[in-house]
Amino acid sequence: MTRAQPTVVIEAKPDTFPAQLKALWRYRAFYGFLFKELTLRKARGTMLGVWWLIIRPLIPAVALIFVFGSARPLDTGVPYPVFFLSGYVPFVLFHSGLRYVPRSLRWAQGIMRRTYFPRLLVPLAGFGTTFIEFGVLSAAFGVVLGIGAWQGQPFPLVFGWQTLWLVPCLVAALLFALAFGLVFSVVALFFPDVIFSLRFFAMLMLFTSGVAFPLTFWPDAYRWALYVINPMAQVVLTARWALTGHGVLELPFLLLSFATVLVALAGSVWFFLRAEAHLGDQM
């Protein structure tokens, strides 16, 4: 009795957008492997191992709170650590994603040489460290609130219908990071030094998004230009308003920010899918 041989089916790569979306769903199980591989890669080779992923996001947060909270008193309406973290926790989804997602294709080169899967899964899996940092800073925010309550301070957060605005702000921060990550992950394969320039861009975005200090420091005549150029400014301000009630909801600028994020994401997805056929040149 002859033993049945496995059948190997060779198919062309999907070349239409609906086919590429179906391929993403078909390879969804592979996403978990990529997610774990790219997340743990950052911890490998470090003395602290996985603990480094937990400690690392706390270092800049503590440093910025110390510098801006003690160097000069700021009129923030709430205790400065609460003011800072209520903006920094949503912003870190963009800030951290901008650091790690553009590196994802370079980190996954060895895997991509050995097998085919939709390359779009790689930048999506690059958010692993970002989610860890978001969780760590959210826990730190809870600790700050607990310390304030133990010291008898009024509870600084408000909960109501406005809190729901936090969800689209978090999603917008992730999608904006993905828009940058898709483009620069491809560019970094050909020009690796571009990754280092993104650090300075991320820091510039932090200081122009109202995370560390109120945007009222900017002249009123030019503040609207900041909202137009930097979509993350309204995302941070709205997230802080949704959590603490500090500030106001400027709906026209917020909708403009959301529209900018969606347009940037659509353009970056189109660019990535067009470039996917040429990624093998750098493998």
Summary of the structure (lengths in Angstrom):
residues: 283
radius of gyration: 21.3
end to end distance: 43.8
largest distance: 85.6
contacts: 837
relative contact order: 0.13
helix: 73%
strand: 0%
